[in-house]
Amino acid sequence: MEAYYLLLLIIIAFLFFFLLTPSKKPALPPGPPSIPILGNLLWLRRFPSHFNIETLVRDLRPHLGPIITLRIGTRTSIFITDRHLVHKALIELGAVFSSRPPQPLFSTFPNTRITNISSAPYGNTWRLLRRNLTSHILHPAKFHLFAHGRRWVLGLLLREIHTESRESPRRAVVPKKNFRFAMFGLLALMCFGERLDEKSIREIEDAHRELLLHATKNWALFTFFPKCISGFLFGERFRTMRRLRRRQSELFFPLITACRENRKQGKEEQRVHCSYVDSLLDITIAEEGGRQLTDDEVAMLCGEFLIAGTDTTASALEWTMAEIAASPAVQAKLAEEVDGRSGGEEIKDEELLKMSYLKAVVLEGLRRHPPAHFVLPHSVTEDTIFEGYLIPKNVPVNFVASEVGWDERVWEEAMDFVPERFMAGGEGEGADITGSREIKMMPFGVGRRICPGFGLAMLHLHYFVANLVREFKWEAMDGEEIDFSEKSLFIVAMKKPLRALVTPRTVLKSRADTHGPAVG
């Protein structure tokens, strides 16, 4: 018995020693109270509005500082909100913070050995895939190859808006779907090298949309539990995800096969131009014996290309046109610049480069309404000490783009839409959206994992904003105000889609010629 009590005393002494001796290992960044399995949920239930993660992080920052840890279920995530710390992490320590956390179980097909560019861990395969995309499709020197595609899609878009405006009793137009269709059709052309008919575009877009909405709706459930448990609990949802992915790929396979057959028969010169699929069919994976990509892998990369460029750009276009419609002074100034360059015809790429106020309007739209309020999660390549805190490998590190672009210490009246801030003498003059010098806004992320399509997105926004303002006058409906409240899906969209009074400028000019100056 004495030996038993002695052993018990030694155990208690050791426990007190380990519990009371401070650990020399750096701790995670601070966060709300947490318990195993449930994480912060018991604490968060007292604050229902805080289940909006962005609101929660914003409210916690004054108490916990600019680096915050949240535990939702078994998943630990770190949030960085200060623009100087974002620059330090993603620019100064770019190689360390350039990986991605492990992807949920539903993210890939069982028979694929690579993931897409956005989700791939930092390494040789990611570099190979990204370099292929940026050099063959997204390099500025290649943009002119798709000018005819932009002109074609613009024609479709203007036709649909004219039709909707004529058929509506109050000339009301809700352009959200038309914006998305235009962007999707243009990217499909770039992806497959063929001008698809409208029925094919809509069929692929519908499959893409259904997959995206299902993934977004179930993401939180899929990531709350470990993979081994979530696969068991949500088997039917996983099977639905697989089915939707398979449906999307089966729509892609004939287009991929046609591209491959044309190459074999030497018919590349008959195609519209070199496509993204063309470049993917030339890739070999050196680490895997020089093998080529499978059709499933090509389909997955095509799906990423369409997802990444459609909803983000279409949403940014809708937000910007909403701000233009809500601000007659901004629209008048922009229309004057557009008219000075257009001569009544389509605004072409070379003219866009000379339009300083157009650039300011687009930049202000992206600052005030970034398509995503969080950039895609990063992770460190190895356990890292950052600002005195431990950042573990494989833990998602989130950077809050909205907080950076709305920082009142940088932007005067940050929540107002003021394009002039990007003109000479404004606080945004010479703003660098790549963040290499300093970070004032980051709608496309920054650093090594910056969205590779940011240059193309900027061109598309300039092109469509300019030509939409050239063709129409945009106004709020009589007796209505444009609602700028938000909702979060895959991107941050307008909660109530833009509904505007759209008048063709040819009609306004005709009225002015007949009755004197047009009013309004």
C-alpha positions as CSV (number, residue, x, y, z in Angstrom):
1,M,0.0,0.0,0.0
2,E,2.9,2.4,0.8
3,A,4.4,1.7,-2.6
4,Y,1.0,2.3,-4.2
5,Y,0.6,5.7,-2.4
6,L,4.2,6.6,-3.3
7,L,3.6,5.9,-6.9
8,L,0.3,7.9,-6.9
9,L,2.2,10.8,-5.2
10,I,4.9,10.7,-7.9
11,I,2.2,10.7,-10.7
12,I,0.4,13.7,-9.1
13,A,3.7,15.5,-8.7
14,F,4.5,15.0,-12.4
15,L,1.1,16.2,-13.4
16,F,1.4,19.4,-11.4
17,F,4.9,19.9,-12.9
18,F,3.7,19.6,-16.5
19,L,0.5,21.6,-15.9
20,L,2.2,24.4,-14.0
21,T,5.5,24.7,-15.9
22,P,5.0,27.1,-18.8
23,S,5.6,25.6,-22.2
24,K,8.5,26.9,-24.2
25,K,6.7,26.0,-27.5
26,P,5.1,29.1,-29.1
27,A,1.3,29.0,-28.9
28,L,-1.2,29.4,-31.7
29,P,-2.6,32.9,-32.2
30,P,-5.3,33.9,-29.7
31,G,-8.9,32.9,-30.2
32,P,-12.2,32.5,-28.3
33,P,-12.7,29.8,-25.6
34,S,-12.5,26.3,-27.2
35,I,-13.2,22.7,-26.1
36,P,-12.2,19.5,-27.9
37,I,-14.4,18.2,-30.8
38,L,-16.8,21.2,-30.8
39,G,-14.1,23.9,-30.9
40,N,-15.6,27.4,-30.4
41,L,-19.2,26.4,-31.1
42,L,-20.4,26.6,-27.5
43,W,-19.0,30.1,-27.2
44,L,-20.3,31.1,-30.6
45,R,-23.9,30.0,-29.9
46,R,-24.2,33.0,-27.6
47,F,-23.7,35.3,-30.6
48,P,-25.9,34.0,-33.5
49,S,-24.8,36.8,-35.8
50,H,-21.2,35.7,-35.4
51,F,-21.7,32.6,-37.4
52,N,-20.8,35.0,-40.2
53,I,-17.1,34.4,-40.0
54,E,-16.2,37.8,-41.5
55,T,-18.3,39.6,-38.9
56,L,-16.9,37.5,-36.1
57,V,-13.3,38.1,-37.1
58,R,-13.9,41.9,-37.4
59,D,-15.5,42.0,-33.9
60,L,-12.7,39.9,-32.4
61,R,-9.8,41.9,-33.8
62,P,-10.0,44.8,-31.3
63,H,-9.8,42.2,-28.4
64,L,-7.4,39.6,-29.8
65,G,-5.3,41.5,-32.3
66,P,-4.8,41.1,-36.1
67,I,-4.0,37.3,-36.0
68,I,-6.8,35.1,-34.7
69,T,-7.4,31.4,-34.3
70,L,-10.9,29.9,-34.7
71,R,-11.8,26.3,-34.1
72,I,-15.0,25.1,-35.8
73,G,-15.4,21.4,-35.0
74,T,-12.2,19.6,-35.6
75,R,-10.9,22.2,-38.0
76,T,-8.5,24.9,-36.8
77,S,-8.2,28.0,-39.0
78,I,-6.0,31.1,-38.6
79,F,-7.1,34.6,-39.9
80,I,-4.8,37.5,-40.7
81,T,-6.4,40.9,-41.1
82,D,-3.7,43.6,-41.1
83,R,-2.3,44.7,-44.5
84,H,1.3,44.9,-43.2
85,L,1.2,41.4,-41.8
86,V,-0.4,40.2,-45.1
87,H,2.5,41.7,-47.0
88,K,5.0,40.1,-44.6
89,A,3.4,36.7,-45.0
90,L,2.6,36.6,-48.7
91,I,5.4,38.8,-50.1
92,E,8.4,38.8,-47.7
93,L,7.8,35.1,-46.7
94,G,6.0,34.1,-49.9
95,A,7.7,30.7,-50.3
96,V,6.8,29.7,-46.7
97,F,3.1,30.7,-47.0
98,S,2.5,29.5,-50.6
99,S,1.0,26.0,-50.0
100,R,-2.6,25.0,-49.6
101,P,-4.2,23.0,-46.8
102,P,-5.3,19.4,-47.6
103,Q,-8.5,19.3,-49.6
104,P,-11.8,17.8,-48.5
105,L,-12.6,14.3,-49.5
106,F,-14.9,15.4,-52.3
107,S,-12.4,17.6,-54.1
108,T,-11.0,15.1,-56.6
109,F,-12.0,12.0,-58.5
110,P,-10.7,8.7,-57.1
111,N,-8.8,8.0,-60.4
112,T,-7.0,11.4,-60.7
113,R,-3.5,11.8,-59.2
114,I,-3.4,15.6,-59.4
115,T,-5.7,18.3,-58.2
116,N,-6.3,21.7,-59.9
117,I,-4.0,24.7,-59.8
118,S,-5.9,26.6,-57.1
119,S,-5.8,23.7,-54.6
120,A,-2.4,22.0,-55.5
121,P,0.2,22.1,-52.8
122,Y,3.3,24.2,-53.4
123,G,5.7,22.1,-55.5
124,N,6.8,21.1,-59.0
125,T,3.4,19.9,-60.3
126,W,1.8,23.2,-59.2
127,R,4.5,25.2,-60.9
128,L,4.2,23.2,-64.1
129,L,0.4,23.6,-64.3
130,R,0.5,27.3,-63.4
131,R,3.3,28.1,-65.8
132,N,1.4,26.4,-68.6
133,L,-1.7,28.4,-67.9
134,T,0.0,31.8,-67.6
135,S,2.3,31.4,-70.6
136,H,-0.2,29.9,-73.1
137,I,-3.5,31.5,-72.2
138,L,-3.2,34.2,-69.6
139,H,0.0,36.1,-70.8
140,P,-0.9,39.6,-71.9
141,A,0.8,39.0,-75.2
142,K,-1.9,36.4,-76.0
143,F,-4.9,38.6,-75.2
144,H,-5.3,39.9,-78.7
145,L,-5.9,36.3,-79.9
146,F,-9.3,36.4,-78.2
147,A,-10.4,39.9,-79.3
148,H,-12.9,38.4,-81.8
149,G,-14.4,36.3,-79.0
150,R,-14.9,39.4,-76.8
151,R,-16.6,41.1,-79.8
152,W,-18.8,38.0,-80.3
153,V,-19.9,37.8,-76.7
154,L,-20.4,41.5,-76.4
155,G,-22.8,41.3,-79.3
156,L,-24.8,38.6,-77.6
157,L,-24.9,40.5,-74.3
158,L,-26.0,43.8,-75.9
159,R,-28.7,41.9,-77.9
160,E,-30.1,40.3,-74.8
161,I,-30.2,43.6,-72.8
162,H,-31.8,45.4,-75.8
163,T,-34.5,42.7,-76.0
164,E,-35.2,42.6,-72.3
165,S,-35.4,46.4,-72.1
166,R,-37.9,46.5,-75.1
167,E,-40.1,43.7,-73.7
168,S,-40.2,45.1,-70.1
169,P,-43.1,47.5,-69.5
170,R,-40.8,49.8,-67.6
171,R,-37.6,49.0,-69.6
172,A,-36.4,47.2,-66.5
173,V,-33.3,45.0,-67.0
174,V,-31.9,42.4,-64.5
175,P,-28.6,41.7,-66.2
176,K,-27.1,39.2,-63.7
177,K,-27.7,36.0,-65.8
178,N,-26.7,37.8,-69.0
179,F,-23.4,38.9,-67.4
180,R,-22.7,35.4,-66.3
181,F,-23.6,33.8,-69.6
182,A,-21.3,36.3,-71.5
183,M,-18.3,35.5,-69.2
184,F,-18.9,31.8,-69.4
185,G,-19.3,31.8,-73.2
186,L,-16.1,33.7,-73.6
187,L,-14.1,31.5,-71.3
188,A,-15.5,28.4,-72.9
189,L,-14.2,29.7,-76.2
190,M,-10.8,30.2,-74.7
191,C,-10.9,26.8,-73.0
192,F,-12.0,24.6,-75.9
193,G,-11.0,26.8,-78.9
194,E,-14.5,26.5,-80.4
195,R,-17.3,29.0,-80.5
196,L,-20.0,26.8,-79.0
197,D,-23.7,27.4,-79.8
198,E,-25.9,29.0,-77.1
199,K,-27.6,25.7,-76.2
200,S,-24.2,24.0,-75.5
201,I,-23.0,26.9,-73.5
202,R,-26.1,26.9,-71.3
203,E,-26.0,23.2,-70.8
204,I,-22.3,23.3,-69.6
205,E,-23.0,26.4,-67.6
206,D,-26.0,24.8,-65.8
207,A,-23.9,21.7,-64.9
208,H,-21.1,24.0,-63.7
209,R,-23.6,26.0,-61.6
210,E,-25.2,23.0,-60.0
211,L,-21.9,21.6,-59.0
212,L,-20.7,24.9,-57.6
213,L,-23.8,25.5,-55.6
214,H,-23.8,22.0,-54.1
215,A,-20.2,22.3,-53.1
216,T,-20.7,25.7,-51.5
217,K,-23.8,24.6,-49.7
218,N,-22.1,21.5,-48.2
219,W,-18.6,22.8,-47.7
220,A,-19.0,23.5,-44.0
221,L,-20.5,20.1,-43.3
222,F,-17.7,18.3,-45.3
223,T,-15.0,20.2,-43.4
224,F,-16.4,20.1,-39.9
225,F,-15.5,16.5,-39.3
226,P,-12.3,14.6,-40.1
227,K,-12.4,12.9,-43.6
228,C,-12.8,9.4,-42.1
229,I,-16.0,10.5,-40.3
230,S,-17.5,13.0,-42.8
231,G,-17.3,10.3,-45.6
232,F,-19.4,8.0,-43.4
233,L,-21.9,10.6,-42.2
234,F,-22.5,12.4,-45.5
235,G,-22.1,9.6,-48.0
236,E,-25.1,10.6,-50.0
237,R,-23.9,14.2,-50.4
238,F,-20.5,12.9,-51.4
239,R,-22.1,10.7,-54.0
240,T,-24.1,13.7,-55.3
241,M,-20.9,15.7,-55.6
242,R,-19.2,12.8,-57.6
243,R,-22.2,12.6,-59.8
244,L,-22.2,16.3,-60.6
245,R,-18.5,16.3,-61.2
246,R,-19.0,13.3,-63.6
247,R,-21.8,15.1,-65.4
248,Q,-19.6,18.2,-65.9
249,S,-16.7,16.1,-67.2
250,E,-18.9,14.1,-69.6
251,L,-19.9,17.4,-71.2
252,F,-16.2,18.2,-71.5
253,F,-15.0,14.9,-72.9
254,P,-16.4,15.3,-76.4
255,L,-14.7,18.7,-76.7
256,I,-11.4,17.4,-75.4
257,T,-11.6,14.4,-77.8
258,A,-12.4,16.8,-80.7
259,C,-9.3,18.9,-79.9
260,R,-7.1,15.8,-79.7
261,E,-8.4,14.5,-83.0
262,N,-7.9,17.8,-84.7
263,R,-4.3,17.8,-83.5
264,K,-3.7,14.3,-84.8
265,Q,-5.1,15.2,-88.2
266,G,-3.1,18.4,-88.4
267,K,-6.2,20.7,-88.4
268,E,-5.0,23.2,-85.8
269,E,-5.1,25.9,-88.4
270,Q,-8.8,25.3,-88.8
271,R,-9.5,26.0,-85.1
272,V,-10.3,29.4,-83.8
273,H,-7.0,29.6,-82.1
274,C,-4.8,27.8,-79.6
275,S,-7.0,26.8,-76.6
276,Y,-6.4,25.9,-73.0
277,V,-7.1,22.3,-73.8
278,D,-4.5,22.3,-76.6
279,S,-1.9,23.4,-74.0
280,L,-3.0,20.7,-71.5
281,L,-2.6,17.9,-74.0
282,D,1.1,18.8,-74.4
283,I,1.9,18.6,-70.7
284,T,3.9,15.7,-69.3
285,I,4.4,14.9,-65.6
286,A,8.1,14.3,-65.1
287,E,7.8,12.9,-61.6
288,E,5.4,10.2,-62.9
289,G,7.5,8.9,-65.7
290,G,6.6,11.6,-68.2
291,R,3.0,10.6,-68.5
292,Q,0.4,12.8,-70.0
293,L,-2.7,14.1,-68.2
294,T,-5.8,11.9,-68.2
295,D,-9.1,13.1,-69.6
296,D,-10.4,13.4,-66.0
297,E,-7.5,15.6,-65.1
298,V,-7.9,17.8,-68.2
299,A,-11.6,18.0,-67.4
300,M,-10.9,19.0,-63.8
301,L,-8.5,21.8,-65.0
302,C,-11.1,23.0,-67.5
303,G,-13.7,23.1,-64.8
304,E,-11.4,25.2,-62.6
305,F,-10.7,27.6,-65.5
306,L,-14.4,28.2,-66.1
307,I,-15.3,28.4,-62.3
308,A,-12.4,30.8,-61.5
309,G,-13.2,33.3,-64.3
310,T,-17.0,33.3,-64.6
311,D,-18.7,34.1,-61.4
312,T,-15.9,36.3,-60.0
313,T,-15.8,38.6,-63.1
314,A,-19.6,38.6,-63.6
315,S,-20.2,39.5,-60.0
316,A,-17.5,42.3,-60.2
317,L,-19.2,43.6,-63.4
318,E,-22.6,43.6,-61.7
319,W,-21.4,45.5,-58.6
320,T,-19.6,48.1,-60.8
321,M,-22.6,48.6,-63.1
322,A,-24.8,49.0,-60.0
323,E,-22.5,51.7,-58.6
324,I,-22.5,53.4,-62.0
325,A,-26.3,53.4,-62.1
326,A,-26.5,54.7,-58.6
327,S,-24.1,57.6,-59.3
328,P,-25.2,59.9,-62.2
329,A,-22.1,62.0,-61.8
330,V,-19.7,59.1,-62.1
331,Q,-21.6,57.8,-65.1
332,A,-21.6,61.1,-66.9
333,K,-17.9,61.5,-66.4
334,L,-17.3,58.0,-67.6
335,A,-19.6,58.3,-70.6
336,E,-17.8,61.5,-71.6
337,E,-14.5,59.6,-71.6
338,V,-16.0,56.6,-73.5
339,D,-17.5,58.8,-76.2
340,G,-14.2,60.5,-76.7
341,R,-12.6,57.2,-77.6
342,S,-15.4,55.2,-79.3
343,G,-16.6,57.3,-82.2
344,G,-19.9,55.4,-81.6
345,E,-18.2,52.0,-82.3
346,E,-17.0,49.2,-80.0
347,I,-14.3,50.2,-77.6
348,K,-11.3,48.1,-78.5
349,D,-8.4,46.9,-76.4
350,E,-5.9,49.6,-77.5
351,E,-8.3,52.4,-76.5
352,L,-9.0,50.9,-73.1
353,L,-5.4,51.5,-72.1
354,K,-5.8,55.2,-72.6
355,M,-8.9,55.7,-70.4
356,S,-7.8,56.7,-67.0
357,Y,-11.2,57.3,-65.5
358,L,-12.4,53.9,-66.7
359,K,-9.5,52.3,-64.9
360,A,-10.4,54.3,-61.7
361,V,-14.0,53.1,-61.8
362,V,-13.0,49.5,-62.2
363,L,-10.4,49.7,-59.4
364,E,-12.9,51.4,-57.1
365,G,-15.4,48.7,-57.9
366,L,-12.9,46.0,-57.0
367,R,-11.8,47.8,-53.8
368,R,-15.3,48.4,-52.6
369,H,-16.8,45.1,-53.7
370,P,-14.0,42.4,-53.9
371,P,-15.5,39.3,-55.5
372,A,-14.4,37.2,-52.5
373,H,-13.9,38.7,-49.0
374,F,-11.3,36.0,-48.2
375,V,-8.7,34.9,-50.6
376,L,-8.3,31.1,-51.0
377,P,-6.8,29.6,-47.8
378,H,-3.0,29.4,-47.7
379,S,-0.9,27.1,-45.6
380,V,2.7,27.0,-44.6
381,T,5.1,24.5,-46.1
382,E,6.4,23.7,-42.5
383,D,5.6,24.7,-38.9
384,T,6.5,28.4,-38.8
385,I,6.8,31.0,-36.1
386,F,5.1,34.2,-37.3
387,E,4.9,37.3,-35.2
388,G,5.7,35.2,-32.1
389,Y,2.9,32.6,-32.8
390,L,3.0,29.1,-34.1
391,I,1.5,28.6,-37.6
392,P,1.3,24.8,-38.0
393,K,1.7,23.1,-41.3
394,N,-1.6,22.1,-43.1
395,V,-3.7,24.6,-41.0
396,P,-5.7,26.9,-43.2
397,V,-4.4,30.5,-43.1
398,N,-7.0,33.0,-44.3
399,F,-6.3,36.6,-45.4
400,V,-9.3,39.0,-45.2
401,A,-9.3,40.9,-48.5
402,S,-12.3,43.1,-47.5
403,E,-10.7,44.3,-44.3
404,V,-7.6,45.4,-46.3
405,G,-9.6,47.2,-49.0
406,W,-11.8,48.9,-46.4
407,D,-9.1,50.0,-44.0
408,E,-10.0,53.6,-42.8
409,R,-6.4,54.3,-42.1
410,V,-5.7,54.0,-45.8
411,W,-8.9,55.0,-47.5
412,E,-10.9,58.1,-46.7
413,E,-14.6,57.3,-46.3
414,A,-13.7,53.7,-47.2
415,M,-17.3,52.5,-47.7
416,D,-18.2,55.2,-50.3
417,F,-17.7,54.6,-54.0
418,V,-15.3,57.3,-55.1
419,P,-13.3,56.5,-58.3
420,E,-11.5,59.8,-58.0
421,R,-9.4,58.3,-55.2
422,F,-7.5,56.4,-58.0
423,M,-6.8,59.6,-60.0
424,A,-3.8,61.9,-59.6
425,G,-3.6,63.1,-56.0
426,G,-5.9,60.5,-54.6
427,E,-4.9,58.0,-51.9
428,G,-5.1,55.2,-54.5
429,E,-3.0,56.8,-57.1
430,G,-0.7,54.2,-58.6
431,A,-2.2,51.5,-56.5
432,D,-0.6,48.1,-57.2
433,I,-3.1,45.3,-57.0
434,T,-0.3,42.7,-57.1
435,G,0.8,44.1,-53.7
436,S,4.5,43.8,-54.5
437,R,5.4,47.2,-53.0
438,E,2.6,47.5,-50.4
439,I,-0.9,46.2,-50.0
440,K,-3.8,48.6,-50.0
441,M,-6.3,46.2,-51.7
442,M,-6.1,42.6,-52.8
443,P,-9.2,41.6,-54.9
444,F,-7.1,38.8,-56.6
445,G,-4.9,37.9,-53.7
446,V,-1.2,38.7,-53.7
447,G,2.2,36.9,-53.8
448,R,3.0,33.6,-55.4
449,R,-0.6,32.3,-55.3
450,I,-2.2,35.5,-56.7
451,C,-4.9,34.7,-59.2
452,P,-3.1,34.0,-62.4
453,G,-6.0,35.4,-64.4
454,F,-6.0,38.9,-62.8
455,G,-4.7,40.6,-66.0
456,L,-7.4,38.9,-68.1
457,A,-10.1,39.8,-65.5
458,M,-9.1,43.5,-65.5
459,L,-9.2,43.5,-69.4
460,H,-12.7,42.0,-69.4
461,L,-14.0,44.4,-66.8
462,H,-12.6,47.4,-68.6
463,Y,-13.9,46.1,-71.9
464,F,-17.5,45.3,-70.8
465,V,-17.9,48.3,-68.5
466,A,-16.8,50.7,-71.3
467,N,-19.0,49.1,-73.9
468,L,-22.1,48.8,-71.6
469,V,-21.8,52.5,-70.8
470,R,-21.2,53.3,-74.5
471,E,-24.4,51.5,-75.5
472,F,-26.8,52.3,-72.6
473,K,-27.6,54.8,-69.9
474,W,-28.0,53.0,-66.6
475,E,-30.3,54.3,-63.9
476,A,-32.1,53.2,-60.8
477,M,-35.8,52.4,-61.4
478,D,-38.2,55.2,-60.6
479,G,-39.2,55.0,-57.0
480,E,-36.5,52.4,-56.2
481,E,-33.1,52.5,-54.7
482,I,-30.4,50.0,-55.7
483,D,-29.8,47.6,-52.9
484,F,-26.1,47.1,-52.1
485,S,-26.5,44.4,-49.4
486,E,-24.5,41.3,-49.9
487,K,-24.9,37.5,-49.8
488,S,-22.1,35.0,-49.7
489,L,-22.1,32.1,-52.1
490,F,-19.0,30.9,-53.9
491,I,-18.4,34.7,-54.3
492,V,-19.9,37.7,-52.6
493,A,-22.9,38.6,-54.8
494,M,-25.6,41.3,-54.6
495,K,-28.3,40.0,-52.3
496,K,-30.9,41.5,-54.5
497,P,-29.7,41.4,-58.1
498,L,-29.2,44.7,-59.9
499,R,-32.5,45.9,-61.5
500,A,-31.9,49.0,-63.6
501,L,-33.7,51.3,-66.1
502,V,-31.6,50.9,-69.3
503,T,-32.0,53.4,-72.1
504,P,-30.0,52.9,-75.4
505,R,-27.8,56.0,-76.0
506,T,-28.9,56.1,-79.6
507,V,-32.4,56.9,-78.3
508,L,-31.1,59.6,-76.1
509,K,-29.1,61.1,-79.0
510,S,-32.2,61.0,-81.2
511,R,-34.2,62.8,-78.6
512,A,-31.5,65.4,-78.2
513,D,-31.3,66.0,-82.0
514,T,-35.1,66.3,-82.2
515,H,-36.1,68.1,-79.0
516,G,-32.9,69.7,-77.9
517,P,-30.6,68.5,-75.1
518,A,-31.7,65.3,-73.5
519,V,-32.5,65.7,-69.8
520,G,-31.2,63.3,-67.1
